[in-house]
C-alpha cells in the first residue's frame, strides 16, 4: 500500500496532461516535498476534473478520503484511532482511508460513490513501498523502503478518488482524496 509519497517538480513550469498545460504558480512550494507520510493527514496536489470532465484544475486536497458517515472531527479521530465506541459500547479498531483497493472499492460504502462519480489524478514524483525480509536466524522480519519512480519522468499521476467533506458542528469543509491501489494478484 502506498502510504508515503513524494513530489519534486521544481524544474517544470507547468504540468502536462494530454494537450492541457496547467500552470503550477501558487503550488510551486507544495510541489517540492521529497517525502510525506499519509499518516500526517496533510494536503497534496491533485488534478480534479471540472466543467463536466472537459477540463482539470490543480488543487490541494486533504490526503485521506473522509467517508460521508463521518460527521465531525471527533468522529474522524475515533475512526482513525479506534477505541471504545460511545454509541455501541464496543471497541472499534482503527481504520484509514489513505488508499482504496481498486478491486474492492465499489463494495465499500466509504468509497463507492466517489469511485463512481469523482475520480482524480494524484501528482507524484515517486512513492514508497516496503519489502519485508526475514534473514536466516532472525525471528522478526525487517522492512526496507523502496522508492518507486518512472525513469526520465519528473512526475507522473496515480489514480485517485475524491469527495467533499464538511464537519457538521463547525461547518469547516474541504476536498479529501484517496489513492487507488491494487491487490497486485496475477
GROMACS elastic network, one bead per residue, 0.5 to 0.9 nm:
[ bonds ]
;  ai    aj funct       b0    kb
    1     4     6  0.88176   500
    1    99     6  0.70000   500
    1   101     6  0.87610   500
    1   128     6  0.86793   500
    1   129     6  0.67252   500
    1   130     6  0.84944   500
    1   181     6  0.67132   500
    1   182     6  0.81576   500
    1   183     6  0.88250   500
    2     5     6  0.71595   500
    2    38     6  0.84199   500
    2    98     6  0.81487   500
    2    99     6  0.69105   500
    2   127     6  0.66934   500
    2   128     6  0.63505   500
    2   129     6  0.61854   500
    2   179     6  0.77930   500
    2   180     6  0.89983   500
    2   181     6  0.73773   500
    3    36     6  0.84282   500
    3    37     6  0.59523   500
    3    38     6  0.50735   500
    3    39     6  0.73020   500
    3    98     6  0.68174   500
    3    99     6  0.74866   500
    3   127     6  0.80992   500
    3   128     6  0.73513   500
    3   129     6  0.79561   500
    4    35     6  0.65534   500
    4    36     6  0.56199   500
    4    38     6  0.58526   500
    4    39     6  0.84867   500
    4   126     6  0.89259   500
    4   127     6  0.58107   500
    4   128     6  0.53913   500
    4   129     6  0.77092   500
    5    33     6  0.86473   500
    5    34     6  0.77222   500
    5    35     6  0.55798   500
    5    36     6  0.54851   500
    5    37     6  0.66749   500
    5    38     6  0.76066   500
    5   124     6  0.67193   500
    5   125     6  0.78708   500
    5   126     6  0.61532   500
    5   128     6  0.62697   500
    5   147     6  0.89723   500
    6    31     6  0.88339   500
    6    32     6  0.81377   500
    6    33     6  0.57108   500
    6    36     6  0.60759   500
    6    37     6  0.88556   500
    6   123     6  0.88337   500
    6   124     6  0.58959   500
    6   125     6  0.56675   500
    6   126     6  0.52629   500
    6   127     6  0.57963   500
    6   128     6  0.82492   500
    7    30     6  0.83948   500
    7    31     6  0.56664   500
    7    32     6  0.56632   500
    7    33     6  0.51563   500
    7    34     6  0.54439   500
    7    35     6  0.72044   500
    7    36     6  0.87435   500
    7   123     6  0.72455   500
    7   124     6  0.50080   500
    7   126     6  0.66048   500
    7   127     6  0.86093   500
    7   154     6  0.87585   500
    7   155     6  0.73312   500
    8    11     6  0.82937   500
    8    30     6  0.89640   500
    8    31     6  0.56201   500
    8    33     6  0.61063   500
    8    34     6  0.61872   500
    8   124     6  0.78689   500
    8   125     6  0.58798   500
    8   126     6  0.86548   500
    8   154     6  0.72778   500
    8   155     6  0.75194   500
    9    12     6  0.57003   500
    9    13     6  0.83226   500
    9    14     6  0.89933   500
    9    15     6  0.88625   500
    9    28     6  0.78007   500
    9    31     6  0.55525   500
    9    32     6  0.62891   500
    9   124     6  0.88326   500
    9   125     6  0.74502   500
    9   154     6  0.63313   500
    9   155     6  0.67573   500
   10    13     6  0.76724   500
   10    28     6  0.66533   500
   10    29     6  0.81763   500
   10    31     6  0.66559   500
   10    32     6  0.63086   500
   11   154     6  0.85041   500
   12    15     6  0.71626   500
   12    24     6  0.84695   500
   12   154     6  0.81320   500
   13    22     6  0.87082   500
   13    23     6  0.66067   500
   13    24     6  0.63626   500
   13    25     6  0.75626   500
   13    28     6  0.85785   500
   14    21     6  0.59943   500
   14    22     6  0.52812   500
   14    24     6  0.54844   500
   14    25     6  0.81842   500
   15    20     6  0.80973   500
   15    21     6  0.55897   500
   15    22     6  0.50907   500
   15    23     6  0.66457   500
   15    24     6  0.70639   500
   15   155     6  0.86488   500
   16    19     6  0.68690   500
   16    20     6  0.57544   500
   16    22     6  0.64920   500
   17    20     6  0.52257   500
   17    21     6  0.65223   500
   17    22     6  0.79835   500
   17    56     6  0.89835   500
   18    21     6  0.81953   500
   20    55     6  0.81510   500
   20    56     6  0.84764   500
   22    56     6  0.82656   500
   22    57     6  0.73326   500
   22    58     6  0.70913   500
   23    26     6  0.85016   500
   23    27     6  0.87458   500
   23    58     6  0.82481   500
   24    27     6  0.52098   500
   24    28     6  0.59330   500
   24    31     6  0.84627   500
   24    58     6  0.76005   500
   25    28     6  0.56460   500
   25    29     6  0.89094   500
   26    29     6  0.75316   500
   26    30     6  0.83666   500
   27    30     6  0.51143   500
   27    31     6  0.61128   500
   27    45     6  0.77871   500
   27    58     6  0.85052   500
   27    59     6  0.84352   500
   27    60     6  0.84542   500
   28    31     6  0.52253   500
   28    32     6  0.71038   500
   29    32     6  0.57225   500
   29    33     6  0.82224   500
   30    33     6  0.66650   500
   30    43     6  0.88538   500
   30    44     6  0.75765   500
   30    45     6  0.73286   500
   30    60     6  0.87881   500
   31    34     6  0.88600   500
   31    44     6  0.86336   500
   31    45     6  0.74422   500
   31   123     6  0.88570   500
   33    36     6  0.67984   500
   34   125     6  0.82310   500
   34   126     6  0.83437   500
   35   126     6  0.86946   500
   35   127     6  0.81424   500
   35   128     6  0.88089   500
   36    39     6  0.84663   500
   36    40     6  0.73764   500
   36    42     6  0.81236   500
   37    40     6  0.55531   500
   37    41     6  0.77358   500
   37    42     6  0.83584   500
   38    41     6  0.54874   500
   38    42     6  0.70840   500
   38    63     6  0.64426   500
   38    64     6  0.75064   500
   38    98     6  0.63613   500
   39    42     6  0.80583   500
   39    63     6  0.87009   500
   39    64     6  0.86579   500
   39    96     6  0.87050   500
   39    98     6  0.79378   500
   40    63     6  0.86444   500
   41    62     6  0.66512   500
   41    63     6  0.55791   500
   41    64     6  0.64400   500
   41    98     6  0.85500   500
   42    61     6  0.82041   500
   42    62     6  0.57209   500
   42    63     6  0.58271   500
   42    64     6  0.84395   500
   43    60     6  0.58635   500
   43    61     6  0.50653   500
   43    63     6  0.56345   500
   43   176     6  0.86329   500
   44    59     6  0.81313   500
   44    60     6  0.52820   500
   44    61     6  0.54354   500
   44    62     6  0.64367   500
   44    63     6  0.63088   500
   44   122     6  0.78575   500
   44   123     6  0.79717   500
   45    58     6  0.65403   500
   45    59     6  0.56151   500
   45    61     6  0.64695   500
   45   122     6  0.66774   500
   45   123     6  0.60542   500
   45   124     6  0.87027   500
   46    57     6  0.81603   500
   46    58     6  0.56953   500
   46    59     6  0.54640   500
   46    60     6  0.60113   500
   46    61     6  0.65828   500
   46   120     6  0.68125   500
   46   121     6  0.57323   500
   46   123     6  0.58014   500
   46   157     6  0.89117   500
   46   160     6  0.86356   500
   46   177     6  0.85016   500
   47    56     6  0.60599   500
   47    57     6  0.55271   500
   47    59     6  0.63136   500
   47    60     6  0.86346   500
   47   120     6  0.57202   500
   47   121     6  0.50168   500
   47   122     6  0.63867   500
   47   123     6  0.73692   500
   47   157     6  0.88830   500
   48    53     6  0.86439   500
   48    55     6  0.85126   500
   48    56     6  0.53223   500
   48    57     6  0.54155   500
   48    58     6  0.64570   500
   48    59     6  0.70138   500
   48   118     6  0.84466   500
   48   119     6  0.73521   500
   48   121     6  0.67627   500
   48   122     6  0.88648   500
   48   162     6  0.84660   500
   49    52     6  0.70980   500
   49    54     6  0.71660   500
   49    55     6  0.57806   500
   49    57     6  0.64255   500
   49   118     6  0.82702   500
   49   119     6  0.76546   500
   49   120     6  0.67272   500
   49   121     6  0.89471   500
   50    53     6  0.52523   500
   50    54     6  0.65401   500
   50    55     6  0.53367   500
   50    56     6  0.53032   500
   50    57     6  0.67827   500
   51    54     6  0.54777   500
   51    55     6  0.60435   500
   51    56     6  0.80109   500
   52    55     6  0.76879   500
   53    56     6  0.70597   500
   60   175     6  0.80868   500
   61    64     6  0.88017   500
   61   162     6  0.85410   500
   61   174     6  0.72363   500
   61   175     6  0.52756   500
   61   176     6  0.53138   500
   61   177     6  0.65201   500
   62    65     6  0.75688   500
   62    66     6  0.89513   500
   62   174     6  0.71723   500
   62   175     6  0.62382   500
   62   177     6  0.62952   500
   62   178     6  0.87959   500
   63    97     6  0.86698   500
   63    98     6  0.64158   500
   63   176     6  0.59715   500
   63   177     6  0.53737   500
   63   178     6  0.61619   500
   63   179     6  0.84728   500
   64    96     6  0.74388   500
   64    97     6  0.53173   500
   64    99     6  0.77404   500
   64   162     6  0.89757   500
   64   176     6  0.58608   500
   64   177     6  0.54230   500
   64   178     6  0.54088   500
   64   179     6  0.86401   500
   65    96     6  0.86653   500
   65    97     6  0.55708   500
   65    98     6  0.65998   500
   65    99     6  0.83559   500
   65   110     6  0.80884   500
   65   111     6  0.80515   500
   65   161     6  0.79656   500
   65   162     6  0.64161   500
   65   163     6  0.68169   500
   65   164     6  0.86944   500
   65   165     6  0.85167   500
   65   175     6  0.83387   500
   65   178     6  0.51237   500
   65   179     6  0.88964   500
   66    69     6  0.83949   500
   66    70     6  0.68317   500
   66    76     6  0.76811   500
   66    97     6  0.70973   500
   66   110     6  0.77787   500
   66   162     6  0.89806   500
   66   163     6  0.76953   500
   66   164     6  0.82553   500
   66   165     6  0.65123   500
   66   175     6  0.89768   500
   66   176     6  0.63415   500
   66   177     6  0.77904   500
   66   178     6  0.88876   500
   67    70     6  0.56557   500
   67    71     6  0.87008   500
   67    97     6  0.82658   500
   67   109     6  0.79275   500
   67   111     6  0.73120   500
   67   163     6  0.83155   500
   67   165     6  0.77990   500
   68    71     6  0.71551   500
   68   109     6  0.87137   500
   68   110     6  0.70817   500
   68   163     6  0.86010   500
   68   164     6  0.86724   500
   68   165     6  0.70081   500
   68   166     6  0.89251   500
   69   109     6  0.89181   500
   69   110     6  0.79689   500
   70    73     6  0.80772   500
   70    74     6  0.89562   500
   70    75     6  0.58969   500
   70    76     6  0.60661   500
   70    79     6  0.80665   500
   70   165     6  0.86446   500
   70   167     6  0.83088   500
   71    74     6  0.83884   500
   71    75     6  0.65481   500
   71    76     6  0.76680   500
   71   165     6  0.83875   500
   71   166     6  0.72347   500
   71   167     6  0.55331   500
   71   168     6  0.55398   500
   71   169     6  0.79807   500
   72    75     6  0.52167   500
   72    76     6  0.62958   500
   72    77     6  0.87211   500
   72   166     6  0.78421   500
   72   168     6  0.58168   500
   72   169     6  0.63880   500
   72   170     6  0.81308   500
   73    77     6  0.61277   500
   73    78     6  0.86480   500
   73   167     6  0.65008   500
   73   168     6  0.89198   500
   73   169     6  0.85975   500
   74    77     6  0.51429   500
   74    78     6  0.63874   500
   74    79     6  0.86521   500
   75    78     6  0.50842   500
   75    79     6  0.60876   500
   75    80     6  0.86628   500
   76    80     6  0.61737   500
   76    81     6  0.86278   500
   77    80     6  0.51706   500
   77    81     6  0.61220   500
   77    82     6  0.79076   500
   78    81     6  0.52496   500
   78    82     6  0.50082   500
   78    83     6  0.67454   500
   78    84     6  0.85482   500
   78    85     6  0.79688   500
   78    92     6  0.82775   500
   78    94     6  0.74866   500
   78    95     6  0.89344   500
   79    82     6  0.56347   500
   79    83     6  0.87248   500
   79    92     6  0.80649   500
   79    93     6  0.80139   500
   79    94     6  0.59365   500
   79    95     6  0.58258   500
   79    96     6  0.75235   500
   80    93     6  0.85375   500
   80    94     6  0.50843   500
   80    95     6  0.51711   500
   80    96     6  0.58235   500
   80    97     6  0.87585   500
   81    92     6  0.85811   500
   81    93     6  0.72389   500
   81    95     6  0.69860   500
   81    96     6  0.87640   500
   82    85     6  0.78872   500
   82    91     6  0.71466   500
   82    95     6  0.72195   500
   83    90     6  0.81634   500
   83    91     6  0.51444   500
   83    92     6  0.52304   500
   83    93     6  0.66081   500
   83    94     6  0.75268   500
   84    87     6  0.88763   500
   84    88     6  0.82863   500
   84    89     6  0.61208   500
   84    90     6  0.55996   500
   84    92     6  0.61390   500
   85    88     6  0.55324   500
   85    89     6  0.51570   500
   85    90     6  0.54557   500
   85    91     6  0.57962   500
   85    92     6  0.62080   500
   86    89     6  0.54622   500
   86    90     6  0.78891   500
   87    90     6  0.82783   500
   88    91     6  0.84275   500
   92    95     6  0.88584   500
   96    99     6  0.78207   500
   97   100     6  0.66337   500
   97   110     6  0.81297   500
   97   111     6  0.88109   500
   97   177     6  0.86075   500
   97   178     6  0.64633   500
   97   179     6  0.88457   500
   98   177     6  0.77092   500
   98   178     6  0.50520   500
   98   179     6  0.65729   500
   98   180     6  0.89608   500
   99   160     6  0.85430   500
   99   177     6  0.87763   500
   99   178     6  0.50919   500
   99   180     6  0.57323   500
   99   181     6  0.63663   500
  100   103     6  0.87415   500
  100   104     6  0.76682   500
  100   105     6  0.60572   500
  100   111     6  0.73491   500
  100   160     6  0.83710   500
  100   161     6  0.85286   500
  100   178     6  0.63757   500
  100   179     6  0.61181   500
  100   181     6  0.59464   500
  100   182     6  0.81013   500
  101   104     6  0.54338   500
  101   105     6  0.58028   500
  101   179     6  0.85472   500
  101   180     6  0.58132   500
  101   182     6  0.51355   500
  101   183     6  0.65535   500
  102   105     6  0.53843   500
  102   106     6  0.78898   500
  102   115     6  0.88502   500
  102   180     6  0.56714   500
  102   181     6  0.57863   500
  102   182     6  0.54629   500
  102   183     6  0.77678   500
  103   106     6  0.76183   500
  103   107     6  0.86456   500
  103   181     6  0.86304   500
  103   182     6  0.66446   500
  103   183     6  0.71577   500
  104   107     6  0.54997   500
  104   108     6  0.67402   500
  104   182     6  0.89068   500
  104   183     6  0.89899   500
  105   108     6  0.52062   500
  105   109     6  0.80921   500
  105   110     6  0.79709   500
  105   111     6  0.54789   500
  105   112     6  0.59148   500
  105   115     6  0.69900   500
  105   180     6  0.86347   500
  106   109     6  0.76969   500
  106   111     6  0.66113   500
  106   113     6  0.79856   500
  106   115     6  0.67616   500
  106   116     6  0.78030   500
  107   110     6  0.88792   500
  107   111     6  0.79802   500
  107   112     6  0.65637   500
  108   111     6  0.55545   500
  108   112     6  0.57871   500
  109   112     6  0.54615   500
  109   113     6  0.77079   500
  110   113     6  0.79946   500
  110   114     6  0.83590   500
  111   114     6  0.54856   500
  111   115     6  0.59112   500
  111   116     6  0.86178   500
  111   161     6  0.79460   500
  111   162     6  0.87678   500
  111   178     6  0.89780   500
  112   115     6  0.51642   500
  112   116     6  0.62339   500
  112   117     6  0.86550   500
  113   116     6  0.51481   500
  113   117     6  0.59944   500
  113   118     6  0.75238   500
  113   163     6  0.86603   500
  114   117     6  0.52107   500
  114   119     6  0.68248   500
  114   161     6  0.56844   500
  114   162     6  0.58058   500
  114   163     6  0.60623   500
  115   118     6  0.60106   500
  115   119     6  0.63471   500
  115   160     6  0.84454   500
  115   161     6  0.57918   500
  115   162     6  0.79900   500
  116   119     6  0.77610   500
  116   161     6  0.88678   500
  117   161     6  0.84931   500
  117   162     6  0.89269   500
  118   160     6  0.86801   500
  118   161     6  0.56334   500
  118   162     6  0.55797   500
  118   163     6  0.66968   500
  119   159     6  0.75770   500
  119   160     6  0.58102   500
  119   162     6  0.61832   500
  119   163     6  0.89471   500
  120   158     6  0.85689   500
  120   159     6  0.63764   500
  120   161     6  0.53945   500
  120   162     6  0.66703   500
  120   177     6  0.82371   500
  120   179     6  0.89962   500
  121   157     6  0.55962   500
  121   158     6  0.56209   500
  121   159     6  0.50498   500
  121   160     6  0.54391   500
  121   161     6  0.79105   500
  121   179     6  0.85086   500
  122   156     6  0.83141   500
  122   157     6  0.52983   500
  122   159     6  0.62218   500
  122   160     6  0.60789   500
  122   177     6  0.87133   500
  122   178     6  0.86746   500
  122   179     6  0.71137   500
  123   155     6  0.69151   500
  123   156     6  0.61025   500
  123   158     6  0.65296   500
  124   127     6  0.70748   500
  124   149     6  0.87440   500
  124   154     6  0.86768   500
  124   155     6  0.54919   500
  124   156     6  0.54571   500
  124   157     6  0.58622   500
  124   158     6  0.70567   500
  125   148     6  0.86378   500
  125   149     6  0.64265   500
  125   150     6  0.78974   500
  125   153     6  0.78685   500
  125   154     6  0.60357   500
  125   156     6  0.61680   500
  125   157     6  0.84000   500
  126   147     6  0.61969   500
  126   148     6  0.52688   500
  126   150     6  0.75798   500
  126   155     6  0.76140   500
  126   156     6  0.81583   500
  127   146     6  0.81990   500
  127   147     6  0.56075   500
  127   148     6  0.52968   500
  127   149     6  0.69698   500
  128   145     6  0.61497   500
  128   146     6  0.54091   500
  128   148     6  0.59315   500
  128   149     6  0.89925   500
  129   144     6  0.83196   500
  129   145     6  0.57614   500
  129   146     6  0.53437   500
  129   147     6  0.66437   500
  129   148     6  0.73378   500
  130   143     6  0.58101   500
  130   144     6  0.53680   500
  130   146     6  0.59379   500
  130   147     6  0.87962   500
  131   142     6  0.81031   500
  131   143     6  0.54570   500
  131   144     6  0.51774   500
  131   145     6  0.64417   500
  131   146     6  0.71748   500
  132   141     6  0.60667   500
  132   142     6  0.55681   500
  132   144     6  0.64419   500
  132   145     6  0.89796   500
  133   140     6  0.86665   500
  133   141     6  0.51301   500
  133   142     6  0.53896   500
  133   143     6  0.64163   500
  133   144     6  0.78643   500
  134   137     6  0.82587   500
  134   138     6  0.61065   500
  134   139     6  0.73522   500
  134   140     6  0.62946   500
  134   142     6  0.62667   500
  134   143     6  0.88984   500
  135   138     6  0.53938   500
  135   139     6  0.83216   500
  135   140     6  0.84804   500
  135   141     6  0.71951   500
  135   142     6  0.83956   500
  136   139     6  0.84421   500
  138   141     6  0.70663   500
  149   152     6  0.89918   500
  149   153     6  0.79661   500
  149   154     6  0.88763   500
  149   155     6  0.83970   500
  149   156     6  0.85789   500
  150   153     6  0.55558   500
  150   154     6  0.79551   500
  150   155     6  0.77879   500
  150   156     6  0.75534   500
  151   154     6  0.83125   500
  153   156     6  0.70311   500
  158   179     6  0.67403   500
  158   180     6  0.73550   500
  158   181     6  0.87023   500
  159   178     6  0.87384   500
  159   179     6  0.59788   500
  159   180     6  0.54185   500
  159   181     6  0.79585   500
  160   177     6  0.66577   500
  160   178     6  0.55647   500
  160   180     6  0.51105   500
  160   181     6  0.87024   500
  161   176     6  0.85594   500
  161   177     6  0.55883   500
  161   178     6  0.56995   500
  161   179     6  0.66881   500
  161   180     6  0.71792   500
  162   175     6  0.68579   500
  162   176     6  0.54755   500
  162   178     6  0.64831   500
  162   179     6  0.89399   500
  163   174     6  0.85437   500
  163   175     6  0.57049   500
  163   176     6  0.54762   500
  163   177     6  0.64457   500
  164   173     6  0.70787   500
  164   174     6  0.57503   500
  164   176     6  0.60542   500
  164   177     6  0.87373   500
  165   172     6  0.83625   500
  165   173     6  0.55423   500
  165   174     6  0.55417   500
  165   175     6  0.61700   500
  165   176     6  0.68501   500
  166   169     6  0.87601   500
  166   170     6  0.81913   500
  166   171     6  0.58855   500
  166   172     6  0.54627   500
  166   174     6  0.64698   500
  166   175     6  0.87750   500
  167   170     6  0.55906   500
  167   171     6  0.51602   500
  167   172     6  0.54174   500
  167   173     6  0.64430   500
  168   171     6  0.55184   500
  168   172     6  0.78959   500
  169   172     6  0.82411   500
  170   173     6  0.87672   500
  181   184     6  0.84323   500
  182   185     6  0.80794   500
